[in-house]
Amino acid sequence: MRVLASVPHPYCLVSIFSFNEKYIVKLEFGNCAIEYKIKNSEVSGLDEIKEKLTPEFIDSFADVFMTIGKKFKNG
């Protein structure tokens, strides 16, 4: 897996990888991570993926990460 780019964000680590003819977008917040796989043929390239990763888009995952973290801690 090859790291292609990182997208700056104040509290979420966002990385874009290339692996087996797919882009992998990984969002990490604390101890939680979400990966999304995109076939190379579904996008025009790395720039298109970066354009979709707006701060608003990334922020929308904060609630998901908080919910997962709470459920894990509380059983």
Number of C-alpha atoms within 10 A of each C-alpha: 10 10 12 12 14 14 15 13 13 7 12 19 16 20 17 21 17 19 13 9 10 17 25 23 20 17 20 17 17 11 8 12 14 13 13 11 14 15 13 16 10 9 13 9 11 15 9 10 16 14 8 11 16 13 13 9 10 17 15 10 16 16 10 13 19 14 11 15 16 10 10 9 7 7 6
